[in-house]
Amino acid sequence: MSQFSFTSSSSSNFTLFYHSQNHNPSKFHVSVPFRTSQPSPSHPILPPLCSREPSSSSPLLEEKPETVETSQSPSKFDPQDSHDNDEVADEISTTKKSLEKLLVVRRPVKDSYGEDGDAKREEISKFEDSQERNDLPEDQPSSSSFPLDAGLKKFAMKMPIFEPNRLESGSGEKPLKVNLDLALYKAKILARKFQYADAEKILQQCIDVWPEDGRSYVALGKILSKQSKLNEARTVYEKGCQATQAENPYIWQCWAILENRMGNLRRARELFDAATVADKKHIAAWHGWAVLELNQGNIKKARNLLGKGLKFCGGNEYVYQTLALLEAKARRYERARYLFKQATRCNRKSCASWLAWAQLEAQLENNCAARQLFEKAVQASPKNRFAWHVWGVFEANLGNIDQGRKLLTIGHMVNPRDPVLLQSLALIEYKNSGANLVRVLFWRASQLDPRHQPVWIAWGWMEWKEGNISTARELYQRALSINSTTESAARCLQAWGVLEQKSGNFSAARRLFRSSLNINSQSYITWMTWANLEEDQGNSVCAEEIRNLYFQQRTEVVDDESWIMGFLDVIDPAIDSIKRLLNLDQNSYYKVKESTSNTIAGDDTDGNTEESAAPSSSNVNDNNTDTGSGFDLDDFIRVMLSLDPSKLEVQLQTSLKDSPNTIRTTNGVWRPAKKTSRASTKI
């Protein structure tokens, strides 16, 4: 870097640095220091710049630079020194001239893009070009003679040198990934509040900013599916698979479930297969595919898929639970209990596993064991609506009306937007109280979810029992207007047919029974009801033909019991070795237990065995609600759900008066007593 000292009135040193990214040969970095002319020990005096014409100062860049005063008088002038000084002066003069011609100072671009700004920049460019052409020597060609240099120069003039706002806005940097997590959580909360439009807007923005993340596509597809916008959800899943390069198994699996819901079974199987190819450890794909095959009656194929899921993914509570239900359906109850035990081992907080196990014990009339399993289910998930609903119906069917009403009321308080709880509560109230409260409950349930068909069907059945035939027909028609191809529609047609049969409209009843069987040809109740109708009318031959037709067309699924022998190698991957399983546990697996206590009890993670969850076989039919397990329902809902057991009826009446749009769930957040006392002391 060259430095040049000039005599100046300033007493301080100052250095200029020009940083430019333009590689034009006419511009380069220059550093020009200014130094004082007074001598000092630390700064020796440099040889002065001599000239024929004395001058007090010299500006930085002038067209005709002036010389400074000489330090010696003409009388004392030495010829040798004069010759040396002339050479130095010529060299400095040549360097200064080259600097004058080469140094070009550009200001930062401050005007915005526009017609006026372009015009001004073009004028400046033309002016500087003319100045450079005038300053260049005759033997040096101008930049206009080189088209490439001229184009680069014009392009460089349009580029901003220093504009932070413009550079930041055009940088295109993505926000931090934490913003995606927060946006997905916000969309989830909005969807829970049924604000689907706002949730869709947020998720679409997430897709635009983070197109490679599959969570946005899955969440948006589920929201569209809840609104029955199935074609739009399919489009979202298809775009998601393309954006993620077919490597996200969650999108494939959700898409497969959607196609299964729309009835495209072949397409659903292909998508489930694609999900397992994308990630063979994606257990939800294996389980969903197995459920599809179960619904189609392909038991062997379903077992094979569940076995692969355990092989590649290890123990999973949902796979064990599905296998246990298969064993229970085949009436191999001890094997079903063993599999339920494995499911609860995999996840002690799996409410679905405890609940399914409780339903099995209730089916076998092991009532006390079922109650203890229901208690474990609500402890695993205190706000689970299915647990409170099934437990409440179970107690009501045993004659414990007050206990059943209490359980359903608790479930409604923690899930105020669930119509099924109000529907079951209304049916219990109809059997034990008047019809006015029942109508209020049915009306409120229909307002919570107008597309829930069982509510309209149950309401129509109640009105029929009360003698309001026309109202019952309207309610049945309302249920069918929602969807006329579902299982609920088949049950609605069967109930409507019974109504017409009791009213004497036999031809209408026959048409309704036939329509119901067109939807579900495996309904034993519908076939037998139709046969009884024909027999009551004296058509015994037709009734016998209907019964024979049912037995001829029914499909009975036969499960292969020998399959369990080949399943032992994958049934419990958590066990240390298969050899230990075959040598030690094989006999206990096939032998019937002396009591259900050892079967229901599960193991903790540290190896300790829990207290038995079922009583001995001597009192399995006991209907006493006190199971002896030490579970206090009132204390549980008071601590875990912040509900007052003595005010459940009042809270139910209050919730029925509120508008469905203003429903708020209870703040069932459990906090330690220490934090509560600390907060009270601060207040």
Secondary structure as GFF3:
##gff-version 3
##sequence-region A 1 683
A	DSSP	three_ten_helix	74	76	.	.	.	ID=ss1
A	DSSP	alpha_helix	79	102	.	.	.	ID=ss2
A	DSSP	alpha_helix	115	135	.	.	.	ID=ss3
A	DSSP	three_ten_helix	143	145	.	.	.	ID=ss4
A	DSSP	alpha_helix	147	158	.	.	.	ID=ss5
A	DSSP	alpha_helix	164	169	.	.	.	ID=ss6
A	DSSP	alpha_helix	177	192	.	.	.	ID=ss7
A	DSSP	alpha_helix	196	209	.	.	.	ID=ss8
A	DSSP	alpha_helix	214	226	.	.	.	ID=ss9
A	DSSP	alpha_helix	230	243	.	.	.	ID=ss10
A	DSSP	alpha_helix	249	261	.	.	.	ID=ss11
A	DSSP	alpha_helix	265	278	.	.	.	ID=ss12
A	DSSP	alpha_helix	283	295	.	.	.	ID=ss13
A	DSSP	alpha_helix	299	313	.	.	.	ID=ss14
A	DSSP	alpha_helix	317	329	.	.	.	ID=ss15
A	DSSP	alpha_helix	333	346	.	.	.	ID=ss16
A	DSSP	alpha_helix	351	363	.	.	.	ID=ss17
A	DSSP	alpha_helix	367	380	.	.	.	ID=ss18
A	DSSP	alpha_helix	385	397	.	.	.	ID=ss19
A	DSSP	alpha_helix	401	414	.	.	.	ID=ss20
A	DSSP	alpha_helix	419	432	.	.	.	ID=ss21
A	DSSP	alpha_helix	435	448	.	.	.	ID=ss22
A	DSSP	alpha_helix	453	465	.	.	.	ID=ss23
A	DSSP	alpha_helix	469	482	.	.	.	ID=ss24
A	DSSP	alpha_helix	487	503	.	.	.	ID=ss25
A	DSSP	alpha_helix	506	519	.	.	.	ID=ss26
A	DSSP	alpha_helix	524	536	.	.	.	ID=ss27
A	DSSP	alpha_helix	540	553	.	.	.	ID=ss28
A	DSSP	alpha_helix	563	567	.	.	.	ID=ss29
A	DSSP	alpha_helix	578	580	.	.	.	ID=ss30
A	DSSP	pi_helix	581	585	.	.	.	ID=ss31
A	DSSP	alpha_helix	586	590	.	.	.	ID=ss32
A	DSSP	alpha_helix	597	600	.	.	.	ID=ss33
A	DSSP	three_ten_helix	617	619	.	.	.	ID=ss34
A	DSSP	alpha_helix	633	640	.	.	.	ID=ss35
A	DSSP	three_ten_helix	645	647	.	.	.	ID=ss36
A	DSSP	alpha_helix	648	657	.	.	.	ID=ss37
A	DSSP	three_ten_helix	660	662	.	.	.	ID=ss38
A	DSSP	alpha_helix	673	682	.	.	.	ID=ss39
###
